């Protein structure tokens, strides 16, 4: 498969993660609705193999994300977030994730590629959540990190799915919070 010349130019003919110039290929970031330069990366065979086969993950190889995650290119930001999230158990990626700032739409895109293997995320009535949904709190919940109580009836907007089917992430009173899915009713 040939590599788009514009992608080669954007990446300076190097892997957009580790900088390797060997065995480069195009990687289209899932979910793929329409192939485009904006949703593709130029990666080396080592990065591609680890992206496609998580069981082959070499955590130290991905220390390159310390630099890569600061890219201005949304596709690189989204995949950097996904790879850091995949490596959370290593410890060091948590620090990088805390520092990483990406726009809400890019984070939604990054999170859309991470779905739990244990089924859809359901609200208190058994209705499945989707990215971007709105929900209403069905009971009072104290939000520890934000130090306030989310009251019954409050609206949670711009829902994002997490890597577990037991919780969602959403905006509540202008604060991004993680809430138990069973404390919400989809609107």
C-alpha positions in Angstrom: 0.0 0.0 0.0 1.4 3.4 -1.0 1.8 6.2 1.5 0.2 9.5 0.9 2.9 12.1 -0.1 1.2 14.7 2.1 1.5 12.3 5.1 5.2 11.7 4.3 5.7 15.5 4.2 3.8 16.1 7.4 5.8 13.4 9.2 9.1 14.4 7.6 9.4 10.8 6.4 9.7 9.5 10.0 7.5 7.6 12.4 5.3 10.1 14.1 5.8 8.4 17.4 9.4 7.2 17.7 11.1 8.9 14.8 12.3 5.8 13.1 12.8 6.1 9.3 12.6 2.3 8.7 9.6 0.3 7.4 7.0 3.1 7.5 3.3 2.5 6.9 0.1 4.4 7.1 -2.1 3.7 10.2 -5.8 4.8 10.0 -7.0 5.6 13.5 -10.2 3.7 14.4 -13.1 4.1 14.4 -12.7 4.7 10.6 -15.7 6.3 9.0 -13.8 7.9 6.1 -10.1 7.7 5.4 -8.4 11.0 5.5 -5.0 12.6 6.2 -6.4 14.1 9.4 -7.2 10.6 10.7 -4.0 8.9 9.7 -0.5 8.5 11.1 2.8 7.5 9.6 4.3 4.8 11.9 7.1 2.3 11.8 6.6 -1.4 11.8 7.5 -1.7 15.5 5.0 0.9 16.6 2.3 -0.5 14.3 2.8 -4.0 15.6 2.4 -2.9 19.2 -0.6 -0.8 18.4 -2.4 -3.6 16.6 -1.2 -6.3 19.1 -1.3 -5.0 22.6 0.1 -8.3 24.0 3.4 -7.4 22.2 3.6 -4.0 24.0 7.1 -2.9 25.0 6.4 -0.1 27.5 9.9 1.4 27.3 9.5 1.8 23.5 6.6 4.2 24.2 8.6 6.6 26.4 8.8 8.6 23.1 5.2 9.7 24.0 6.8 12.1 26.5 7.7 14.3 23.5 5.1 13.1 20.9 2.1 13.9 23.1 2.8 17.7 22.7 2.2 17.6 18.9 -0.3 20.1 17.5 -1.7 17.4 15.2 -5.0 16.0 16.6 -4.4 12.5 15.2 -1.1 12.3 17.0 -2.7 13.7 20.2 -5.5 11.2 20.1 -3.2 8.1 19.5 -0.8 9.4 22.2 -3.6 9.5 24.7 -4.8 6.0 23.7 -1.3 4.6 24.1 -0.7 6.3 27.4 -4.1 5.0 28.6 -3.2 1.5 27.5 0.1 1.7 29.4 -1.5 3.1 32.7 -0.4 0.1 34.7 3.2 1.0 34.1 2.9 4.1 36.4 4.8 6.7 34.4 2.0 7.1 31.8 -0.3 8.4 34.5 2.0 11.4 35.1 2.0 12.2 31.4 -1.8 11.8 31.1 -2.2 14.3 34.0 -0.1 16.8 32.1 -1.6 16.2 28.7 -4.0 18.8 27.5 -6.1 18.0 24.4 -9.3 19.6 23.2 -12.5 18.0 24.2 -13.3 16.8 20.7 -9.9 15.2 20.3 -10.3 13.5 23.7 -13.7 12.2 22.6 -12.1 10.8 19.5 -9.3 9.2 21.5 -11.7 7.7 23.9 -14.0 6.4 21.2 -11.4 3.8 20.3 -11.4 2.4 23.8 -14.4 0.3 24.7 -14.7 -2.2 27.4 -14.9 -5.8 26.5 -17.6 -6.3 29.1 -20.4 -4.7 27.1 -22.0 -1.3 26.7 -22.3 1.3 29.4 -25.9 1.4 30.7 -27.8 4.0 32.7 -30.0 3.3 35.7 -32.8 2.1 33.3 -30.6 -0.1 31.2 -30.3 2.3 28.3 -26.9 2.4 26.5 -24.8 5.6 26.6 -23.0 6.9 23.6 -20.4 9.6 23.2 -21.9 13.1 23.5 -25.1 12.0 25.3 -26.7 14.0 28.1 -28.0 12.5 31.4 -29.6 13.6 34.6 -28.4 12.6 38.1 -30.9 10.3 39.8 -29.4 10.7 43.3 -27.0 12.9 45.2 -23.3 12.0 44.8 -20.3 13.7 46.5 -17.6 14.4 43.9 -14.4 14.0 45.8 -11.8 15.6 43.4 -14.1 18.6 42.8 -15.2 18.8 46.4 -18.9 19.4 45.7 -22.1 17.3 45.8 -23.8 16.5 42.5 -27.5 16.9 43.4 -30.3 14.8 42.0 -31.7 16.4 38.9 -28.4 18.0 37.8 -27.6 17.7 34.1 -24.4 15.9 33.0 -23.5 17.0 29.4 -21.0 15.9 26.8 -20.7 12.3 28.0 -17.6 10.3 27.1 -17.3 6.5 27.6 -14.5 5.2 29.8 -12.6 2.0 29.6 -15.1 0.3 31.9 -18.8 -0.1 31.4 -19.5 1.0 35.0 -18.7 4.7 34.6 -18.8 7.7 32.3 -17.0 11.0 32.0 -19.0 14.2 31.6 -19.3 17.9 32.3 -21.1 18.8 35.5 -21.3 22.5 36.6 -18.4 23.3 34.2 -16.2 20.6 35.7 -15.1 17.4 34.0 -16.0 14.4 36.3 -16.2 10.7 36.3 -19.5 9.3 37.6 -21.0 5.8 38.1 -23.3 5.1 35.1 -26.0 3.7 37.5 -26.3 7.2 39.2 -27.6 8.6 35.9 -30.6 8.5 33.6 -30.0 9.2 29.9 -32.0 12.1 28.5 
